[in-house]
Amino acid sequence: MTKKIKLSEITDMFKDMGDVEALEGVTIEGDIELDISGGGGLNPALAYALGHETAQISLHLANISRMLGYPVDQVFAGMAAPAAGIAAPSRLNELISSKLEVKNVEEWKHTIQEVTLGATSADGGSRKSTVTLGGENALPFYFDAEMPHRNYVTMDVFDMPIGMAKAVKMNYEDVINDPAEWAKKVVRDFNADMVTIHLISTDPLINDTPAREAAKVVEDVLQAVDVPIVIGGSGNPQKDPEVLEKAAEVAEGERCLLASASLNLDYERIAKAANDYGHAVLSWTQLEINAQKELNRKLMKQCNVPRENIVMDPTTAALGYGLDYAYTNMERIRLAGLMGDDELTFPMSSGTTNAWGARESWMVSSPLKQDSDWGPREYRGPIWEIVTGLSLALAGNDLFMMMHPTSVQVVKELTQTLFGLKEEEPIDITNWVGAEV
């Protein structure tokens, strides 16, 4: 009777026998069968499989020999040296020289529209400096197409205290009741390029602050800082057009960005306010490229907003697949603009602050008991905002609306390094074990 067994089973059999000093008169005989799936000629895949099977056989035979007392390790050690007459392989001294070349993409024949925000005294405003977005001829940070303008950050300020993640709120507790002081702090202490004032209290479901009273807050912020500003409402589609009209009026000549015109409110009123008082319009849609085209078309052709007064916000989704979708949407928009879609050749803004809406950014720990440790939220939250911003920078985003000071610092440092404003300093990795991050 013939029985088939595996080499590994022989090894296990010897282990089960306990301490065996020697075997006498024992002969192991039989044929070795190789089970290699695939068939066909000895192609690379089959050769690899054969080599793997042979290696496994060698391993099992070596283990059996070791158990039988044969000095396997000494034999293998002696085999390490090259056999007589066979030259040892030479050491690689250098790689074949190669040159990285990046060529222009022939389909990219159009330039993204430049939009300037803020107005200096020479322009009839009171800003110390202006911010210009757009002007690209390629996707960001390409070797062959210099970016004419760097990425910018505008930091969020609110006209009333709101619920915020602890990691964010701790930076603003001393100014949270004074929008003007809050604006000063983000510019003075956190190096914000711009300030976004959100008139949240105007929402009828919150404080229903009158539009004219809210406009006074805009005046206070304009007097407190000398950088360009973005003016946002509460998100209420019925109240926002009136609020933005009054705000645009008191900020006449300062060339602010009115946030936002969208398809679900009276965008014509907001567009008219921008035209009447010399401001730009943030064209806001919800992750849908065709809706973005439609709104931009209506702003240009129906409302007569000049091209140099339109900035797009295609919406930032910052959680897992949502970020993937936001990135893809922005990249498609930028590529379409570069290839000549004149309804999409506009700079883009990202509500990067939306990263804080993900529970993983602000919760102490996962609500699921079987989940792994999320780590300290004081680090986790800012990292979430940083990753969101940097990802969308690669998609072609020009302006980031952000909140956490550390996130702002990191995003500005990295994007300006890629842009070429900062030279990379050599990193000493010799003491990496004790390095502080």
C-alpha positions in Angstrom: 0.0 0.0 0.0 1.3 3.4 -1.0 0.6 6.5 1.1 1.4 10.1 0.1 2.6 12.4 2.8 4.0 15.9 2.8 7.6 16.7 3.8 6.2 19.0 6.5 4.4 16.0 8.0 7.7 14.2 8.3 9.1 17.1 10.2 6.1 17.2 12.5 6.4 13.4 13.1 10.0 13.8 14.3 8.9 16.6 16.6 6.2 14.4 18.2 8.7 11.7 18.9 10.3 13.9 21.6 14.1 13.9 22.2 15.6 11.4 19.8 19.4 11.1 19.9 19.8 9.0 16.7 18.0 6.8 14.3 19.6 3.6 13.2 18.7 1.5 10.1 16.2 4.1 8.9 15.9 4.9 5.2 13.5 7.5 3.8 12.6 6.6 0.3 10.0 8.0 -2.2 9.3 10.3 -5.0 8.8 14.0 -4.6 5.9 15.5 -6.5 5.7 19.2 -7.3 2.3 20.8 -7.5 2.6 23.8 -9.8 -0.6 25.3 -11.2 -0.7 27.1 -14.5 0.8 24.7 -17.0 2.3 25.7 -20.3 5.9 26.5 -21.1 8.4 27.7 -18.6 7.4 31.3 -18.7 8.6 33.7 -16.0 5.6 33.1 -13.7 6.0 29.3 -13.9 9.7 29.6 -13.3 9.0 31.6 -10.2 6.5 29.1 -9.0 9.0 26.2 -9.6 11.7 28.1 -7.7 9.3 28.7 -4.8 8.4 25.0 -4.6 12.0 23.9 -4.7 12.9 26.3 -1.9 10.1 24.9 0.2 11.4 21.3 -0.4 14.9 22.4 0.5 13.7 24.0 3.7 11.8 20.8 4.8 14.7 18.5 3.9 17.1 20.7 5.9 14.9 20.6 8.9 14.7 16.8 8.7 18.4 16.5 8.3 19.0 18.8 11.3 16.7 16.6 13.5 18.7 13.5 12.4 21.8 15.1 13.7 23.4 16.1 10.4 25.5 19.4 10.7 23.3 21.3 8.2 24.3 24.8 9.5 28.0 24.1 9.1 27.5 22.8 5.5 25.5 25.9 4.5 28.1 28.2 6.1 30.8 26.5 4.0 28.7 27.0 0.9 28.5 30.7 1.3 31.9 31.2 -0.4 31.9 31.0 -4.2 32.9 27.7 -5.7 36.3 27.4 -7.2 36.6 28.8 -10.6 33.4 30.8 -10.3 33.9 34.6 -9.9 31.9 36.4 -7.2 29.4 38.9 -8.5 30.9 42.4 -8.9 29.5 45.2 -6.8 27.4 47.9 -8.5 29.4 51.1 -8.6 27.0 53.5 -10.4 23.7 53.7 -12.1 23.1 54.5 -15.7 22.7 58.3 -15.9 19.2 59.5 -16.8 17.6 62.8 -17.3 14.0 63.6 -16.2 12.1 65.5 -18.9 8.7 67.1 -18.5 7.0 68.2 -21.7 4.1 70.5 -22.2 0.7 68.9 -22.4 -0.6 69.9 -25.8 -4.2 69.9 -24.8 -3.6 72.6 -22.1 -3.8 75.7 -24.3 -5.8 78.0 -22.1 -5.0 80.1 -19.0 -7.0 80.1 -15.8 -8.6 83.6 -15.2 -6.8 85.9 -12.8 -8.9 87.4 -10.0 -7.6 90.0 -7.7 -9.1 90.5 -4.2 -8.6 93.6 -2.1 -7.9 97.2 -3.2 -5.1 99.4 -2.1 -5.4 103.2 -1.8 -4.2 103.5 -5.4 -7.3 101.4 -6.4 -9.7 103.3 -4.2 -9.6 101.0 -1.2 -7.7 100.8 2.1 -6.0 97.4 1.9 -2.2 97.3 2.4 -1.9 94.6 -0.2 -3.9 92.5 -2.6 -4.2 88.8 -3.4 -4.3 87.5 -7.0 -5.6 84.0 -7.7 -5.4 82.0 -10.9 -3.3 82.6 -14.0 -2.1 78.9 -14.2 -1.3 77.2 -17.5 -1.0 73.7 -16.0 -1.8 71.7 -12.9 0.0 73.0 -9.8 3.7 72.6 -9.2 4.5 71.3 -12.7 8.1 71.6 -13.9 7.2 73.0 -17.2 4.6 75.6 -16.3 5.5 78.2 -13.7 2.7 79.1 -11.3 2.3 82.9 -11.5 0.7 83.1 -8.0 1.1 81.1 -4.9 -1.7 79.5 -2.8 -3.3 81.7 -0.2 -5.1 81.1 3.1 -8.0 83.0 4.5 -8.8 82.3 8.2 -12.4 82.1 9.5 -13.8 84.6 11.9 -17.4 84.6 13.2 -19.7 87.4 14.4 -20.7 85.4 17.5 -19.3 82.5 19.5 -20.0 79.1 17.9 -19.5 75.5 18.7 -15.9 74.5 17.7 -13.6 71.6 18.3 -11.6 72.1 21.5 -8.3 72.0 19.6 -9.6 75.0 17.6 -11.5 77.0 20.3 -8.5 77.1 22.7 -6.7 79.4 20.2 -9.5 82.0 20.1 -11.1 82.0 23.6 -9.6 85.5 24.3 -11.3 87.1 21.2 -14.3 84.9 20.5 -16.7 87.6 21.5 -15.1 90.4 19.4 -14.9 89.8 15.6 -12.6 92.7 15.0 -10.1 91.5 17.6 -10.5 88.0 16.3 -9.6 89.2 12.8 -6.6 91.1 14.2 -5.3 88.0 15.9 -5.4 85.7 12.9 -3.5 88.2 10.8 -1.0 89.3 13.5 -0.4 86.0 15.3 -1.2 83.4 12.7 -0.1 85.1 9.5 -3.4 84.8 7.6 -3.3 86.2 4.1 -7.0 87.1 4.2 -9.9 87.1 6.7 -13.3 85.5 6.2 -16.0 87.1 8.3 -19.0 84.8 8.7 -22.2 86.6 9.7 -23.7 83.6 11.4 -25.9 85.5 13.8 -28.1 86.7 10.9 -29.7 83.3 10.5 -33.4 83.6 11.5 -33.1 80.4 13.4 -30.2 81.8 15.5 -30.3 85.5 16.4 -31.9 86.9 13.3 -29.5 89.8 13.4 -30.7 92.6 11.0 -28.7 92.9 7.8 -27.7 96.5 8.5 -26.5 95.6 12.0 -24.4 92.8 10.6 -22.9 95.1 8.0 -21.5 97.1 11.0 -19.4 94.1 11.9 -18.0 94.1 8.4 -17.0 97.7 8.8 -15.3 96.9 12.1 -13.3 94.1 10.6 -12.2 96.3 7.6 -10.9 98.8 10.1 -9.2 96.2 12.3 -7.1 94.6 9.5 -5.6 95.8 6.2 -5.7 92.5 4.3 -8.4 91.5 1.8 -11.6 90.0 3.3 -14.2 87.5 2.4 -17.8 88.2 3.5 -20.0 85.2 4.2 -23.6 85.0 5.4 -25.2 82.4 7.6 -26.1 79.9 4.8 -29.8 80.8 5.0 -31.0 81.1 1.4 -33.7 83.6 2.3 -31.7 85.9 4.4 -28.2 85.8 2.8 -29.0 87.9 -0.3 -30.1 90.8 1.9 -27.2 90.4 4.3 -24.6 90.4 1.5 -26.2 93.4 -0.2 -25.8 95.5 2.9 -22.3 94.2 3.6 -21.3 94.9 0.0 -22.5 98.5 0.3 -20.5 99.3 3.5 -17.4 97.7 2.0 -17.7 99.6 -1.3 -14.3 99.9 -3.1 -12.5 97.3 -1.0 -13.0 94.6 -3.6 -14.1 91.9 -1.2 -15.2 88.3 -2.1 -19.0 87.9 -1.5 -19.7 84.3 -0.3 -21.7 83.0 -1.8 -23.9 83.0 -4.9 -25.5 79.6 -5.4 -28.3 78.1 -7.4 -30.6 77.6 -4.4 -30.9 81.3 -3.5 -31.4 84.6 -5.3 -27.9 84.7 -6.9 -29.0 87.7 -9.1 -29.2 90.0 -6.1 -25.7 89.0 -4.9 -24.3 89.4 -8.4 -25.9 92.8 -8.7 -24.4 93.9 -5.3 -21.0 92.8 -6.4 -21.3 94.7 -9.7 -22.7 97.8 -8.0 -20.1 98.1 -5.2 -17.0 96.7 -6.9 -16.6 93.2 -5.4 -16.0 89.6 -6.6 -18.4 86.7 -6.3 -17.8 83.2 -4.9 -19.7 80.8 -7.1 -20.6 78.0 -4.8 -21.9 74.6 -5.9 -22.1 71.1 -4.3 -19.6 68.7 -5.8 -21.3 68.7 -9.2 -19.3 69.9 -12.2 -22.4 70.6 -14.4 -24.0 72.7 -11.7 -20.8 74.7 -11.5 -20.9 75.3 -15.2 -24.5 76.3 -15.0 -24.0 78.8 -12.2 -20.9 80.3 -13.8 -22.7 80.7 -17.1 -25.7 82.5 -15.4 -23.4 84.8 -13.4 -21.6 85.8 -16.6 -24.4 86.0 -19.2 -27.5 86.6 -17.1 -26.0 88.8 -14.4 -23.2 90.4 -16.4 -20.5 89.6 -13.8 -17.1 90.1 -15.4 -14.9 87.1 -15.7 -12.2 88.7 -13.5 -14.8 88.9 -10.6 -15.6 85.1 -10.3 -14.0 82.6 -8.0 -15.4 79.0 -7.8 -16.1 76.9 -4.7 -17.0 73.4 -5.8 -17.3 72.3 -2.1 -14.9 70.5 0.0 -15.8 67.1 1.5 -13.2 66.0 3.9 -14.0 62.5 5.1 -12.5 59.5 3.4 -14.3 58.9 0.1 -15.7 62.4 0.3 -12.2 63.9 0.0 -11.5 61.6 -2.9 -14.7 62.9 -4.6 -13.8 66.6 -3.8 -10.3 66.1 -5.2 -11.6 64.4 -8.4 -14.2 67.1 -8.9 -11.7 69.9 -8.5 -9.2 68.2 -10.7 -11.7 67.7 -13.5 -12.8 71.3 -13.3 -9.2 72.5 -13.6 -8.4 70.2 -16.5 -11.5 71.3 -18.3 -10.5 74.9 -17.8 -7.0 74.3 -19.1 -8.4 72.6 -22.2 -10.7 75.5 -23.0 -14.0 75.2 -21.2 -14.6 78.9 -20.7 -17.3 78.2 -18.1 -14.7 76.6 -15.8 -11.5 78.7 -16.4 -11.7 80.3 -12.9 -9.6 80.1 -9.8 -10.9 77.8 -7.0 -11.5 78.2 -3.3 -11.8 75.4 -0.8 -13.7 75.4 2.5 -10.9 73.4 4.1 -12.4 74.1 7.5 -15.0 71.4 6.6 -12.4 68.9 7.8 -13.5 69.7 11.3 -16.9 68.4 10.5 -15.6 64.8 10.4 -16.1 63.1 13.8 -12.6 61.6 13.5 -11.1 65.0 13.7 -12.7 66.2 17.0 -14.1 63.2 19.0 -12.1 61.9 22.0 -12.3 58.4 20.7 -14.3 56.1 18.4 -17.8 55.4 19.5 -17.2 51.8 18.4 -15.7 49.6 21.1 -14.0 47.3 18.6 -12.3 50.2 16.9 -8.6 50.9 17.3 -7.2 53.8 19.2 -7.6 57.1 17.3 -4.8 58.9 19.1 -4.8 62.4 20.7 -7.4 64.6 19.0 -5.1 67.7 19.6 -2.9 66.3 16.8 -5.5 64.3 14.9 -7.7 67.3 14.1 -5.0 69.7 12.7 -3.6 66.8 10.7 -7.0 66.2 9.2 -7.3 69.8 8.1 -3.7 69.8 6.7 -4.2 66.6 4.7 -7.4 68.1 3.3 -5.7 71.3 2.2 -2.6 69.7 0.7 -4.7 67.2 -1.2 -6.8 69.9 -2.8 -3.7 72.0 -3.5 -2.6 69.2 -5.8 -6.0 69.3 -7.5 -5.6 72.9 -8.5 -7.1 74.8 -5.5 -5.9 78.4 -5.1 -7.5 79.7 -1.9 -8.0 77.8 1.4 -10.5 78.8 4.1 -9.0 77.4 7.3 -9.2 77.6 11.1 -6.4 75.9 13.1 -3.2 78.0 13.3 -0.9 75.0 13.0 -2.8 73.7 10.0 -2.4 77.1 8.4 1.3 77.2 9.1 2.0 73.7 7.7 -0.1 74.2 4.5 1.5 77.6 3.8 5.0 76.2 4.4 4.6 73.2 2.1 2.7 75.0 -0.7 5.2 77.9 -0.7 8.1 75.4 -0.8 6.6 73.6 -3.8 5.9 77.0 -5.4 9.6 77.9 -5.0 9.4 80.7 -2.4 11.2 78.7 0.2 14.3 76.5 -0.2 14.2 73.1 1.4 16.7 72.9 4.3 18.7 69.7 4.6 17.3 67.4 7.2 19.6 65.7 9.7 18.3 62.1 10.2 21.3 60.8 12.2 19.4 61.3 15.5 16.0 60.3 14.2 15.2 58.2 17.4 15.3 61.3 19.6 13.9 63.8 17.2 10.9 65.9 18.3 8.0 66.3 15.8 
